[in-house]
Amino acid sequence: MAFRQKELKNWEPIIASYIDEERPPKKIRPKIDLGYTIKEQSIIIYTIRPKLDQPKEKMKIPAAKITWGRRQQIWKIYWQRADMNWHSYDPLPQTDKLEKFIEELKEDPYACFWG
């Protein structure tokens, strides 16, 4: 089930603000940038880079995913391991505040999201 319009209205500005704050300077964005996508009840944050074998094409490399559990009213936090699967982020597997997830992304104390 997808986000409700009211949910998107509340949460998308928080994610968009984080991306705007963390994006690299404009002159290096062709080489590395940040973005996000909303899929169903998840928000996926990723880096954008040129493909090594086709530099004119871009690839998106997922860094973090947060999924809204409407019934529990809780965000579940995930990171993508080398096996390319999403795994629960054990230091903070869930939170009731999207802002807490943003804080964890910024600090990345276990180097799970940004390496």
Buried (B, 14 or more C-beta within 10 A) or exposed (E): EEBEEEEBEEBBEBBEEBBEEEBEEEEEEEEEBBEBEBEEBBBBBBBBBBEEEEEEEEEBEBBBBBBBEEEEEBBBBBBBEEEEEBEEBEEBEBBEEBEBBBEBBEEBEEEBBEE
